[in-house]
Amino acid sequence: MLKITYENGGATESIEYQSAADFLANQRLEVPDLEDYYKIVEVTLDGKPVELTDKTIIGLYKKFDNEQD
């Protein structure tokens, strides 16, 4: 389970995906769930924190996309 906590405007929200692959697939849609520029507060994958250098949705996308190669 992938859980993303992010800032949307002034609010903090969270969303969950079954896997990193599901997150990647959703972000490739014409209208994804999350905007690329949203700032990430916290991300966990299977209960473990995910370390990011770019703490945005696009940064998370790039991290997982690079790991699939």
C-alpha positions in Angstrom: 0.0 0.0 0.0 1.3 3.4 -1.0 0.1 6.3 1.2 0.8 9.9 0.1 0.2 12.9 2.4 0.4 16.2 0.5 -0.4 19.8 0.7 -3.2 21.1 -1.6 -3.5 24.9 -1.2 -3.7 25.4 2.6 -5.0 21.9 3.4 -3.2 18.7 4.1 -4.7 15.7 2.4 -3.9 12.0 1.8 -4.5 9.4 -0.8 -3.7 5.7 -1.0 -2.9 3.4 -3.9 -2.5 -0.4 -3.9 1.0 -0.1 -5.2 3.6 2.2 -6.7 2.6 0.9 -10.1 -1.0 1.9 -9.6 0.2 5.4 -8.6 2.4 5.6 -11.8 -0.5 4.4 -14.0 -2.9 7.0 -12.5 -0.4 9.9 -13.0 -0.2 8.9 -16.7 -3.9 9.5 -17.2 -5.1 12.6 -19.0 -6.5 13.9 -15.7 -4.5 12.3 -12.9 -5.6 12.4 -9.2 -2.7 14.6 -8.2 -1.1 17.7 -9.7 2.7 17.4 -10.3 3.5 20.5 -8.2 1.7 19.3 -4.9 4.2 19.4 -2.1 4.6 16.0 -0.3 4.5 15.9 3.5 5.0 12.2 3.9 5.0 9.0 1.7 5.0 5.4 3.0 5.2 2.2 0.9 4.1 -0.9 2.8 4.4 1.1 6.1 8.0 2.2 5.4 8.9 5.8 4.7 10.0 6.7 1.2 13.0 9.1 1.0 12.7 11.8 -1.6 15.1 14.6 -2.7 12.3 16.3 -4.7 9.3 16.4 -2.3 6.7 17.0 -5.0 4.3 14.6 -6.8 6.5 14.7 -9.9 9.5 14.0 -7.8 7.8 10.9 -6.4 6.7 9.9 -9.9 10.3 10.1 -11.2 11.7 8.1 -8.3 9.3 5.2 -8.9 9.6 5.5 -12.7 13.4 5.3 -12.5 13.2 2.2 -10.2 11.1 0.3 -12.8 13.8 0.7 -15.5 
